[in-house]
Every structure is written in structure tokens, then in C-alpha cells.
Amino acid sequence: MEGKVKIQLAYGLYLGVATAVFGLYLAYTQRRAGNAFVASHCRFLIRTFWIGVLYVGLSGLLVGLLPGGIYLLAFPALWWFIRCVKGLMDIVSHEPVQNEETWLF
């Protein structure tokens, strides 16, 4: 269960946004240390981080190009929050992530 606790901590760090890099570190270090259940959550966390960086970057570019573009920054924040809550709910229920390859939720 040690891997499960570390992944729960990683989700908590992701929700802190500024501490997400530490959560990413935990996900990378635990992805091969645990079983398939823990590994699915690690892959989901790693993808959440890097896809989130991409979404924030694209939204940041559009802020300057579109009138009212500042509102586009709400999308990556909401997307990030939903993925973290979904992952936390799955790990607390002791379920693997169903579709860890998705770009959505």
C-alpha cells in the first residue's frame, strides 16, 4: 500500500498546482516501483502534467490573439482540477484509471 499512499500524495500536490512538479517527481519514481494499479495512476499523473503544460501554453498564446482570450485560461485550470479529482476518486476506491491515455477527463 506504500505506492498507493505516495500516489495519493502526488494527487494532493497536483491540486496545489505550484507543488505539481513534486507530484510529477513522485509519479515518475513510483511508476515502476508499484503494481499495475499504481502504474496506471502514475501514467495518468504524468500525462496530466505534460498535457496541462501544453494546454496552458496554447491558452497563453491565444490570450493575446483573441478578444476576451483571458477566459481561455479557465479551461486548463478546470481540466486539471477534474482530472485530479477523478484520479483521487479512483485511487481511494482502489480502482485503476480506466482510460489513462485520454486527453480529456
Backbone as a chain_set.jsonl record, in Angstrom:
{"seq": "MEGKVKIQLAYGLYLGVATAVFGLYLAYTQRRAGNAFVASHCRFLIRTFWIGVLYVGLSGLLVGLLPGGIYLLAFPALWWFIRCVKGLMDIVSHEPVQNEETWLF", "coords": {"N": [[0.808, -1.212, 0.0], [2.164, 1.131, 0.175], [2.882, 2.416, -2.234], [0.376, 3.291, -3.113], [-0.278, 5.246, -1.212], [1.723, 7.128, -1.706], [0.998, 7.919, -4.284], [-1.5, 9.041, -3.784], [-0.596, 11.235, -2.339], [0.78, 12.495, -4.424], [-1.389, 13.256, -6.095], [-2.565, 15.114, -4.368], [-0.5, 17.016, -4.26], [-0.58, 17.868, -6.909], [-3.032, 19.181, -6.94], [-2.35, 21.406, -5.549], [-1.125, 22.935, -7.432], [1.238, 24.754, -7.642], [2.936, 23.017, -6.439], [2.982, 20.901, -8.098], [5.144, 19.936, -9.581], [6.606, 18.459, -7.756], [4.787, 16.42, -7.327], [4.848, 15.311, -9.864], [7.455, 14.308, -9.873], [7.164, 12.311, -7.882], [5.348, 10.639, -9.228], [6.892, 9.794, -11.436], [8.922, 8.388, -10.07], [7.533, 6.335, -8.822], [6.286, 4.839, -10.774], [7.381, 2.451, -11.75], [7.865, 1.124, -9.472], [5.651, 0.135, -8.215], [2.634, -1.883, -8.476], [0.496, -2.86, -11.28], [-1.809, -1.377, -10.888], [-0.942, 0.924, -9.43], [0.864, 1.851, -11.327], [-0.843, 2.598, -13.444], [-2.053, 4.884, -12.426], [0.196, 6.47, -12.105], [1.007, 6.865, -14.787], [-1.236, 8.297, -15.644], [-1.04, 10.61, -14.043], [1.434, 11.649, -14.929], [0.871, 12.148, -17.631], [-1.196, 13.994, -17.232], [0.209, 16.171, -16.184], [2.019, 16.923, -18.329], [0.304, 17.27, -20.564], [-1.274, 19.244, -19.488], [0.603, 21.346, -19.277], [0.962, 21.831, -21.996], [-1.692, 22.635, -22.72], [-1.956, 24.981, -21.16], [0.081, 26.526, -22.275], [-0.848, 26.814, -24.96], [-3.26, 28.148, -24.461], [-2.244, 30.448, -23.3], [-0.96, 31.613, -25.503], [-3.187, 32.232, -27.067], [-4.448, 34.133, -25.535], [-3.389, 36.654, -26.062], [-4.148, 36.937, -28.688], [-6.906, 36.777, -29.121], [-9.913, 38.615, -28.561], [-11.032, 38.899, -25.279], [-9.662, 36.67, -24.603], [-8.486, 35.968, -22.225], [-10.22, 34.499, -20.729], [-9.933, 31.968, -21.682], [-7.968, 30.764, -20.215], [-9.214, 29.605, -18.118], [-10.093, 27.124, -18.933], [-7.847, 25.173, -18.999], [-7.331, 25.124, -16.229], [-9.728, 24.187, -15.083], [-9.894, 21.714, -16.392], [-7.571, 20.457, -15.36], [-8.213, 20.337, -12.6], [-10.515, 18.655, -12.638], [-9.421, 16.255, -13.653], [-7.612, 15.629, -11.604], [-9.319, 15.286, -9.376], [-10.894, 13.17, -10.331], [-8.927, 11.156, -10.586], [-8.115, 10.943, -7.895], [-10.507, 10.016, -6.753], [-10.674, 7.529, -8.008], [-8.341, 6.232, -7.033], [-8.776, 6.183, -4.277], [-10.955, 4.517, -4.23], [-9.68, 2.255, -4.855], [-9.275, 1.578, -7.554], [-7.97, 1.133, -10.851], [-6.945, 3.673, -13.224], [-9.269, 4.193, -15.75], [-9.058, 5.033, -18.491], [-6.237, 5.889, -19.207], [-4.846, 7.089, -21.26], [-6.278, 9.155, -22.354], [-6.922, 12.489, -23.563], [-8.754, 14.06, -22.503], [-10.908, 13.902, -19.85]], "CA": [[0.0, 0.0, 0.0], [3.019, 2.309, 0.207], [2.758, 3.094, -3.519], [-0.924, 3.956, -3.162], [-0.195, 6.451, -0.378], [2.553, 8.107, -2.418], [0.227, 8.447, -5.412], [-2.48, 9.958, -3.195], [0.163, 12.449, -2.061], [1.041, 13.145, -5.711], [-2.623, 13.944, -6.498], [-2.682, 16.287, -3.499], [0.475, 18.006, -4.715], [-1.083, 18.412, -8.166], [-4.103, 20.131, -6.644], [-1.696, 22.624, -5.092], [-0.598, 23.483, -8.681], [2.635, 25.173, -7.505], [3.692, 21.852, -5.976], [2.759, 19.821, -9.066], [6.425, 19.373, -10.01], [6.937, 17.421, -6.776], [3.892, 15.311, -7.65], [5.387, 14.694, -11.078], [8.611, 13.527, -9.425], [6.644, 11.104, -7.229], [4.756, 9.77, -10.251], [7.98, 9.167, -12.189], [9.676, 7.44, -9.243], [6.687, 5.224, -8.396], [5.628, 4.139, -11.887], [7.914, 1.093, -11.893], [8.039, 0.549, -8.134], [4.407, -0.469, -7.75], [1.951, -2.854, -9.329], [-0.183, -2.281, -12.449], [-2.762, -0.396, -10.36], [-0.185, 2.147, -9.148], [1.445, 2.301, -12.594], [-1.866, 3.288, -14.248], [-2.208, 6.223, -11.855], [1.417, 7.213, -12.415], [0.914, 7.298, -16.192], [-2.283, 9.317, -15.705], [-0.481, 11.832, -13.459], [2.481, 12.166, -15.815], [0.183, 12.72, -18.793], [-1.92, 15.182, -16.784], [1.168, 17.27, -16.073], [2.548, 17.389, -19.613], [-0.802, 17.785, -21.382], [-1.639, 20.511, -18.847], [1.586, 22.349, -19.709], [0.616, 22.151, -23.382], [-2.941, 23.403, -22.725], [-1.691, 26.323, -20.618], [0.862, 27.234, -23.287], [-1.731, 27.193, -26.07], [-4.191, 29.165, -23.964], [-1.465, 31.671, -23.128], [-0.776, 32.216, -26.826], [-4.462, 32.758, -27.549], [-4.853, 35.279, -24.713], [-3.006, 37.871, -26.765], [-4.677, 36.979, -30.045], [-8.363, 36.845, -29.167], [-10.546, 39.472, -27.558], [-11.595, 38.073, -24.214], [-8.893, 35.438, -24.55], [-8.094, 35.661, -20.845], [-11.152, 33.488, -20.219], [-9.465, 30.652, -22.127], [-7.106, 30.18, -19.187], [-10.056, 28.844, -17.189], [-10.219, 25.748, -19.426], [-6.844, 24.25, -18.456], [-7.473, 25.019, -14.77], [-10.864, 23.305, -14.829], [-9.484, 20.395, -16.879], [-6.603, 19.95, -14.376], [-8.944, 20.035, -11.365], [-11.374, 17.489, -12.868], [-8.562, 15.061, -13.759], [-7.066, 15.304, -10.275], [-10.402, 14.758, -8.539], [-11.232, 11.848, -10.878], [-7.863, 10.239, -10.2], [-8.213, 10.721, -6.449], [-11.67, 9.161, -6.501], [-10.317, 6.176, -8.45], [-7.343, 5.596, -6.164], [-9.409, 5.934, -2.982], [-11.809, 3.34, -4.459], [-8.74, 1.195, -5.226], [-9.512, 1.227, -8.956], [-7.011, 1.74, -11.774], [-7.511, 4.666, -14.136], [-9.895, 3.446, -16.845], [-8.513, 5.418, -19.793], [-5.116, 6.756, -18.845], [-4.302, 7.715, -22.463], [-7.161, 10.203, -22.844], [-6.527, 13.891, -23.446], [-9.861, 14.757, -21.851], [-11.009, 13.666, -18.41]], "C": [[0.847, 1.269, 0.0], [2.918, 3.105, -1.09], [1.463, 3.862, -3.626], [-0.886, 5.26, -2.373], [0.63, 7.527, -1.076], [1.801, 8.712, -3.599], [-0.88, 9.366, -4.912], [-1.806, 11.284, -2.865], [0.442, 13.213, -3.354], [-0.2, 13.878, -6.209], [-2.818, 15.204, -5.662], [-1.718, 17.389, -3.906], [0.036, 18.641, -6.03], [-2.169, 19.447, -7.908], [-3.543, 21.44, -6.109], [-1.083, 23.42, -6.231], [0.88, 23.874, -8.565], [3.517, 24.004, -7.076], [3.577, 20.671, -6.943], [4.062, 19.178, -9.53], [6.871, 18.275, -9.041], [6.053, 16.186, -6.98], [4.361, 14.562, -8.884], [6.588, 13.813, -10.733], [8.157, 12.22, -8.767], [6.083, 10.123, -8.25], [5.846, 9.058, -11.05], [8.716, 8.118, -11.354], [8.855, 6.219, -8.852], [6.14, 4.387, -9.546], [6.145, 2.727, -12.097], [8.062, 0.393, -10.549], [6.801, -0.209, -7.66], [3.863, -1.506, -8.711], [1.262, -2.136, -10.493], [-1.177, -1.203, -12.036], [-2.069, 0.949, -10.122], [0.378, 2.712, -10.445], [0.421, 3.037, -13.448], [-2.08, 4.705, -13.73], [-0.978, 7.083, -12.132], [1.388, 7.728, -13.85], [-0.11, 8.416, -16.345], [-1.76, 10.649, -15.159], [0.567, 12.464, -14.369], [1.851, 12.815, -17.042], [-0.588, 13.984, -18.415], [-0.973, 16.374, -16.72], [1.557, 17.806, -17.448], [1.458, 17.899, -20.554], [-1.265, 19.119, -20.809], [-0.691, 21.635, -19.233], [1.279, 22.788, -21.14], [-0.643, 23.016, -23.452], [-2.735, 24.824, -22.206], [-0.899, 27.145, -21.628], [0.012, 27.695, -24.457], [-2.712, 28.278, -25.65], [-3.478, 30.495, -23.79], [-1.213, 32.379, -24.446], [-2.057, 32.883, -27.314], [-4.944, 33.964, -26.749], [-4.55, 36.578, -25.442], [-3.633, 38.014, -28.134], [-6.182, 37.198, -30.125], [-8.901, 37.843, -28.158], [-11.238, 38.595, -26.513], [-10.852, 36.764, -24.038], [-8.467, 35.035, -23.152], [-8.979, 34.568, -20.255], [-10.755, 32.074, -20.648], [-8.569, 29.978, -21.091], [-7.903, 29.388, -18.157], [-10.163, 27.383, -17.634], [-9.142, 24.821, -18.866], [-6.953, 24.079, -16.938], [-8.601, 24.062, -14.406], [-10.529, 21.867, -15.235], [-8.565, 19.723, -15.868], [-7.318, 19.492, -13.109], [-9.787, 18.769, -11.526], [-10.541, 16.21, -12.946], [-8.005, 14.653, -12.403], [-8.135, 14.704, -9.37], [-10.798, 13.361, -9.008], [-10.187, 10.814, -10.465], [-7.885, 9.925, -8.714], [-9.375, 9.802, -6.106], [-11.366, 7.714, -6.89], [-9.355, 5.505, -7.471], [-7.898, 5.321, -4.776], [-10.316, 4.707, -3.072], [-10.991, 2.103, -4.832], [-9.036, 0.649, -6.631], [-8.408, 1.835, -9.812], [-7.715, 2.804, -12.618], [-8.028, 3.92, -15.36], [-9.278, 3.756, -18.203], [-7.379, 6.406, -19.558], [-4.511, 7.492, -20.038], [-5.142, 8.888, -22.971], [-6.563, 11.596, -22.659], [-7.624, 14.693, -22.75], [-9.837, 14.456, -20.361], [-10.901, 12.19, -18.132]], "O": [[0.313, 2.367, -0.158], [2.873, 4.335, -1.058], [1.439, 4.967, -4.168], [-1.414, 6.274, -2.83], [0.274, 8.705, -1.04], [1.954, 9.9, -3.883], [-1.173, 10.375, -5.554], [-2.387, 12.346, -3.09], [0.35, 14.44, -3.381], [-0.092, 15.003, -6.696], [-3.196, 16.248, -6.194], [-2.078, 18.566, -3.897], [0.258, 19.833, -6.241], [-2.22, 20.477, -8.581], [-4.198, 22.477, -6.208], [-0.56, 24.508, -5.991], [1.701, 23.365, -9.328], [4.722, 24.012, -7.33], [4.027, 19.568, -6.635], [4.08, 17.987, -9.843], [7.45, 17.273, -9.462], [6.509, 15.053, -6.826], [4.283, 13.335, -8.947], [6.715, 12.701, -11.245], [8.698, 11.153, -9.058], [6.314, 8.918, -8.152], [5.742, 7.86, -11.314], [9.092, 7.069, -11.877], [9.426, 5.163, -8.577], [5.579, 3.317, -9.307], [5.402, 1.877, -12.586], [8.354, -0.802, -10.498], [6.895, -1.089, -6.804], [4.547, -1.945, -9.636], [1.433, -0.929, -10.663], [-1.365, -0.222, -12.756], [-2.557, 1.989, -10.564], [0.372, 3.927, -10.642], [0.772, 4.009, -14.116], [-2.268, 5.63, -14.521], [-1.097, 8.286, -12.367], [1.707, 8.89, -14.102], [0.116, 9.372, -17.086], [-2.011, 11.7, -15.749], [0.579, 13.681, -14.555], [2.253, 13.906, -17.446], [-0.629, 14.939, -19.19], [-1.324, 17.47, -17.158], [1.439, 19.004, -17.705], [1.679, 18.874, -21.272], [-1.611, 20.029, -21.562], [-1.13, 22.756, -19.489], [1.331, 23.976, -21.455], [-0.663, 24.02, -24.164], [-3.29, 25.771, -22.765], [-1.175, 28.329, -21.818], [0.133, 28.837, -24.902], [-2.962, 29.22, -26.402], [-4.037, 31.549, -24.093], [-1.246, 33.608, -24.509], [-2.018, 33.964, -27.902], [-5.767, 34.738, -27.239], [-5.366, 37.5, -25.439], [-3.647, 39.112, -28.691], [-6.674, 37.753, -31.108], [-8.411, 37.919, -27.031], [-11.949, 37.652, -26.86], [-11.356, 35.844, -23.393], [-8.121, 33.877, -22.92], [-8.546, 33.806, -19.39], [-11.193, 31.095, -20.044], [-8.429, 28.755, -21.092], [-7.336, 28.592, -17.409], [-10.311, 26.496, -16.793], [-9.476, 23.776, -18.308], [-6.692, 22.992, -16.422], [-8.444, 23.22, -13.522], [-10.843, 20.922, -14.512], [-8.75, 18.548, -15.548], [-7.064, 18.398, -12.604], [-9.776, 17.904, -10.65], [-10.916, 15.191, -12.367], [-7.934, 13.465, -12.089], [-7.881, 13.72, -8.675], [-11.013, 12.467, -8.19], [-10.538, 9.713, -10.039], [-7.696, 8.776, -8.315], [-9.242, 8.912, -5.265], [-11.755, 6.783, -6.185], [-9.537, 4.339, -7.12], [-7.529, 4.325, -4.155], [-10.436, 3.947, -2.111], [-11.548, 1.037, -5.093], [-9.045, -0.56, -6.861], [-7.954, 2.943, -9.528], [-8.943, 2.82, -12.708], [-7.31, 3.107, -15.942], [-9.004, 2.843, -18.982], [-7.557, 7.616, -19.697], [-3.737, 8.429, -19.847], [-4.747, 9.55, -23.931], [-5.801, 11.844, -21.724], [-7.439, 15.872, -22.446], [-8.844, 14.73, -19.687], [-10.962, 11.773, -16.976]]}, "num_chains": 1, "name": "protein.A"}
